[in-house]
């Protein structure tokens, strides 16, 4: 299943009861692709989707099907966003103008944001980021706090949620979505550039030929 489509990836994640939703899988992969942490491995990132271990498979073919779909398919598609000509976009979907619908939108955006940061940092608590990426991560942290506050507010049934207020919130979240994409793309391009420069500085040693 080389080059599996998003729909095929979603079906496989569902089949293997992946606790990480697809929208967060995308951004976690993206963060890991851009990560300055050398030696970050796609397989480790895939395992983290299930909390650290791959799910059980009936056969080697089944394991290969899942890994090919996630790595040869989704991972490779996302790797194309390391270019300014092909910016990353968050998932778009219809939003019901209800308290639950608006809360779902805020939750998806927060999970996408958290997935990206988790992918970027991997197992590290601290990483050295280029200045532009560092600034972008600071902006994302502010947005995360804003989304968390909105989710708490929408969770509180004692607070009124008038149709006009909900409509305004949806509009705000759509604007926030664009800012999220902008900051994530800044971080991706900044880290990609820094990693390329670092690799260029690594001296090549001529192999000994016997």
N, C-alpha and C positions, 0 to 999 in steps of 0.2 A: 504493500500500500504506500509506495514511495510517492511523496507529494500529495498525501491525503488532504482533502478539503476541510474547511472549518466544521462543516456539518458532520463529516466522518469522525473528526477528532472529538466533537461533542458527544457523539453516540458512543465512542469507546470510553470516554471519561465516565459516562453514565453507566455503561456496562460494568466497569470496574469500581463503581461507587467512589469516585474520586471526591474527597472532601473539599478540594479547592475548585471554586466555580471557574468556568471557561474564561470569563473576562479577566479574572485574576491570574490564570495560567498564562495568558498572553503577556501581561505586563511583567510577571515574574521572569518569564523567559527573556523578555526585552531588556530588563534590568541586568540580567546575568550576561547577556550578549555584550552589553555596553560596559560591564564591570571592569574596573582597573585591576581587580584581584586576578593576578596571573594564575593559571592552572585551574580556573573555574571550569567545571565539567558539566556538559549537558545532562549526563546520566545522574549525577548528584542532584541537580536541579529537578529532574523528573522524579527522583525518589522523594524529594521534599514535598512534592504535591500530595503524597500519601503519608506525610509525617515522618519520612526517613527510610521507609522500606517499600519496594515495589509490591503491588498486589499479587495474589497467587494466580498462576496461570495453569490451564489444563495441558498446555504443550509449549514447546519451543517456538512453534509457528505463531501461537497466540501472543507470546512475549515479543517476538519480532514485529508482529503486526502493530502492537501498541507503540513500541519504540520507534518504528519507522514513521508512523503517523505523527508522533510528537516531535521527533528530531528531524527526520528527512522532510517532513511536511511543514508543520507549524513553525518550528525553530528556524528552519532555513528561510521561510517566508518573512519572518520577523527580522532576520539578519539584514534584509534588504533596506531596512529603515535607518541604517547607519550612514545614509546619504541625505544631504539637504534637499535633494531632488525628489525624495520619496519619504516625506514625513509620516510619522506614526499617527494613527487616529484611534481614539477610544471607540468602544462599541456604541452604536446608536440604536435606539429602540423607542417605540411608542410609550409615552408616559401617561398613565391615567391621572386625571386631575382630581385625585382623592388623596386623603392623608396617607394611605398605604402606598399609593402609586408614587407620590413625591418622595416618601421615605425610602422606597425601593431604589429610586434614581440616586439619592444621596448615598445609600449603602453601596451600590455598585461602584460609584465613583471613588468612594473611600477604599473599597477593596482593590480597585485597580491601582490606586495610588500606593497603597501598602504593599501590593504585590511587586510593583516596580522597585520600591526601596529595598524590600527583602531580597530581590534578585540582584540588585546592585551591590549590596553589602555581603551577600552570601552568609557564611558562618562567622564573618568578622564583626566585631563591635565597632571598630574604628577603621576607616580607610582614608588614604590620601587622595583627595579629589582635586582636579584642576579648579581654579578659582570660579570659572563660569558655572561648572557643574555644582560646586559647593553652594553658590548663590541660589541656583535652581532648586536644590534639595531643601534649602531654607524656606523658599517660597512654597514648596510642596508641603512642608511641615505646617505652615500657617494655614494652608487650604484644608489639610487633614483636620486640624483643630476646629475650623469653621464647619466642616461637614459633620464632625462628631457632635458639635453643639446643636446643629439643625436636626440630626437624627434623634437626640435626646428630647428636643422640643416636640417633634412630631410623635414621639413615643408617649408623651404625657397627654392623656386624653382629657385632663382637666383644662388644658389650654385650647382655646377656640381655634378652629382652622376653617376660616371662611373661604368660599370659592375664589374670591379675588385675591386673598392672601396666598392661597395655594398656587394660583396662576402666576403670581409675582415670584414665588419661590422657584417654580419651574424655570421661569425666565432667567433668574439669578443663577440657578444650577447649570443652565445651558451656557451662560457666559463663563462660569467657573470651569466648565468642561474644556472650553477653548484655551483658557489660561493654563489648565492642567497639561493639555497637549503641548502647548508652547514650551512650558518649563521642562517637561519630560524630553522633548526633542532637543532643547538646549543642552541638557545633561548628557544625552546620548552622543551628540556631535562633539561636545567638549571632551568626553571620555575617550571616544573613538580616535580623535586627533591626538590626544595625549599618549594613548597606547601605541599608536603608529610611530610617534616620535621616539618613544622608549625603545621599540623594537629596532628602529633604525640605528640607535646608539649602541646596540649590543654588537660587540665585535665578532666577526666571523673568523673561525680558525680553519686554516686549510687542513683537510684531512690527510693523514699519512697514507700513502698508497703503497701497498706491498706487492 
